Amino acid sequence: MILDKSNEFSDSQAITASALSTNVIDLNPSGKNPVQDIGAGEPVWLVVQVDKAATAAGAATVAITLESSAAPGMSSPTVHYNSGPKALANITAGAELVRVRLPGGDYKRYLGIRYTVDTGPLTAGSFSAFIVKDAQANRAYASGYIVE
């Protein structure tokens, strides 16, 4: 998996309450096309990883959405993907919370990730989120394991 810094939403972004990703991608710097279809053609993947395990006083959850908007502040966004709530027990260091092919559709000019913390707040946790052409999907097997 090759990561292009210009396609990165979050780089170890600390999340304790609901927040927008640190970086918002401008899909159309020229401003000439009102919509883009970045999900068409070759697969492009959204990946969200946990860098630092999330902790909370209670049973917090985190939902991750991929959104586009006509405004850089991501007001009135269109949601293109929703992970649904991820349980605190699954938000451990090194975990991959999302690995999904971007759906086709009309994307507005600005693209970002929104982390929604429910029944929180979190007391710790950091995430990295980015778009890549080839997502890491290999699986390690125990030595001597035979795949039939």
KOLSENU-64901 format. One line per field, with one value per residue (C-alpha): residue in one letter; residue number from 1; y, x, z. Coordinates in pm, 1 decimal, m for minus. Example, Ala and Ser with C-alpha at 12.3 -4.5 7.8 and 13.67 -1.06 7.14 Angstrom:
2
r A	S
k 1	2
y m450.0	m106.0
x 1230.0	1367.0
z 780.0	714.0
This chain:
148
r M	I	L	D	K	S	N	E	F	S	D	S	Q	A	I	T	A	S	A	L	S	T	N	V	I	D	L	N	P	S	G	K	N	P	V	Q	D	I	G	A	G	E	P	V	W	L	V	V	Q	V	D	K	A	A	T	A	A	G	A	A	T	V	A	I	T	L	E	S	S	A	A	P	G	M	S	S	P	T	V	H	Y	N	S	G	P	K	A	L	A	N	I	T	A	G	A	E	L	V	R	V	R	L	P	G	G	D	Y	K	R	Y	L	G	I	R	Y	T	V	D	T	G	P	L	T	A	G	S	F	S	A	F	I	V	K	D	A	Q	A	N	R	A	Y	A	S	G	Y	I	V	E
k 1	2	3	4	5	6	7	8	9	10	11	12	13	14	15	16	17	18	19	20	21	22	23	24	25	26	27	28	29	30	31	32	33	34	35	36	37	38	39	40	41	42	43	44	45	46	47	48	49	50	51	52	53	54	55	56	57	58	59	60	61	62	63	64	65	66	67	68	69	70	71	72	73	74	75	76	77	78	79	80	81	82	83	84	85	86	87	88	89	90	91	92	93	94	95	96	97	98	99	100	101	102	103	104	105	106	107	108	109	110	111	112	113	114	115	116	117	118	119	120	121	122	123	124	125	126	127	128	129	130	131	132	133	134	135	136	137	138	139	140	141	142	143	144	145	146	147	148
y 0.0	332.3	638.3	976.3	1252.8	1462.4	1186.1	1170.1	1286.2	1216.4	1133.7	1005.5	1255.1	1249.0	1198.6	1233.6	1390.6	1407.1	1584.0	1639.3	1507.6	1739.4	1746.8	1798.5	1707.8	1953.7	1730.1	2019.6	2301.7	2470.2	2497.9	2434.7	2108.7	2102.1	1723.1	1450.2	1072.4	941.6	596.2	508.3	324.9	145.5	68.7	339.7	247.9	433.2	303.1	407.3	269.0	302.6	442.6	470.4	258.7	439.2	452.7	588.1	591.1	407.8	204.6	464.8	397.7	571.7	592.2	699.5	867.5	974.3	1300.8	1554.3	1915.4	2222.4	2414.3	2353.7	2355.4	2051.4	2218.3	2043.7	1733.2	1436.1	1106.3	852.8	587.2	518.5	256.2	231.7	237.3	68.5	m67.1	53.9	m302.5	m308.4	26.6	m113.6	0.2	m136.9	m223.8	m142.2	m3.3	61.6	m79.1	m19.6	59.2	408.8	392.4	557.4	866.7	1242.0	1377.5	1747.6	1953.0	1887.7	1542.6	1464.8	1214.7	1272.8	1082.5	1066.6	965.2	835.9	764.9	918.1	1108.4	913.1	978.3	874.9	746.0	849.3	756.2	772.9	786.0	801.1	701.4	452.5	274.0	m65.0	m150.8	m391.2	m711.4	m995.2	m1238.0	m1398.5	m1771.1	m1987.4	m2176.0	m2509.3	m2403.3	m2540.2	m2350.3	m2589.7
x 0.0	146.3	24.5	10.4	21.8	m223.5	m485.4	m455.5	m741.0	m587.7	m234.9	m253.0	m531.0	m633.2	m1008.6	m1187.1	m1513.1	m1688.1	m1465.6	m1390.6	m1062.9	m763.8	m733.9	m1008.4	m925.7	m1013.5	m1122.8	m1160.4	m910.1	m1014.1	m1370.5	m1510.5	m1698.0	m1958.7	m1937.5	m1674.0	m1712.4	m1401.6	m1552.9	m1570.1	m1299.3	m1021.2	m1086.7	m993.0	m1001.7	m1077.5	m869.2	m901.9	m653.3	m619.8	m281.9	m350.1	m615.2	m932.1	m1026.2	m1335.3	m1499.9	m1800.0	m1886.1	m1821.2	m1855.3	m1708.3	m1872.5	m1671.2	m1830.1	m1685.7	m1850.8	m1835.0	m1947.4	m1950.1	m1785.8	m1435.1	m1578.8	m1790.6	m2125.0	m2437.3	m2237.6	m2341.5	m2253.4	m2101.4	m2002.7	m2096.5	m1907.8	m2177.8	m2079.5	m1748.0	m1738.2	m1468.2	m1336.3	m1254.1	m1072.3	m731.8	m387.1	m308.1	m670.1	m805.3	m1154.7	m1237.7	m1112.9	m1377.0	m1385.4	m1519.2	m1872.8	m1949.1	m2162.2	m2159.7	m1895.4	m1898.6	m1579.5	m1446.5	m1399.7	m1344.2	m1388.9	m1610.7	m1552.4	m1871.7	m1822.9	m2138.7	m2193.3	m1849.2	m1637.6	m1321.3	m1032.6	m771.6	m742.0	m587.2	m664.4	m513.8	m743.1	m649.9	m738.8	m517.0	m525.9	m426.7	m534.5	m324.2	m529.5	m282.5	m338.5	m61.5	m105.1	60.2	368.7	280.8	m77.8	m207.3	m470.9	m692.6
z 0.0	m109.2	77.0	m96.4	164.6	m40.0	m0.6	378.4	599.9	942.4	1056.7	1414.3	1482.9	1848.3	1882.6	2216.3	2093.0	1756.8	1503.5	1137.9	996.3	1019.3	640.4	384.9	24.4	m252.9	m541.9	m784.2	m727.6	m1054.0	m925.6	m1275.4	m1207.9	m929.2	m881.8	m920.6	m945.0	m771.0	m714.6	m1086.0	m1279.9	m1093.8	m726.9	m478.5	m110.4	210.5	500.4	865.3	1118.2	1493.9	1598.3	1971.0	2141.3	2241.4	2607.4	2779.3	3118.4	2972.0	2664.6	2396.2	2023.8	1721.3	1378.3	1075.3	775.5	442.4	343.0	64.4	67.5	m153.2	134.9	278.9	634.2	535.1	607.4	467.5	371.6	161.1	332.5	92.6	346.1	709.2	911.2	1173.9	1542.2	1626.9	1981.7	2219.5	2257.9	1883.7	1877.1	1969.9	1855.7	1511.2	1429.2	1086.8	1143.3	778.9	449.9	186.2	m183.9	m241.9	m375.7	m707.8	m699.1	m720.8	m484.6	m411.5	m422.9	m69.8	80.1	447.5	728.8	1029.9	1354.1	1559.8	1922.8	2090.3	2460.4	2507.2	2542.6	2474.8	2711.8	2451.8	2098.6	1767.0	1409.4	1061.1	757.1	390.3	35.4	m148.6	m481.7	m340.1	13.4	218.5	210.2	253.3	538.7	741.5	806.0	1068.2	952.1	793.0	719.2	386.9	190.4	m2.8
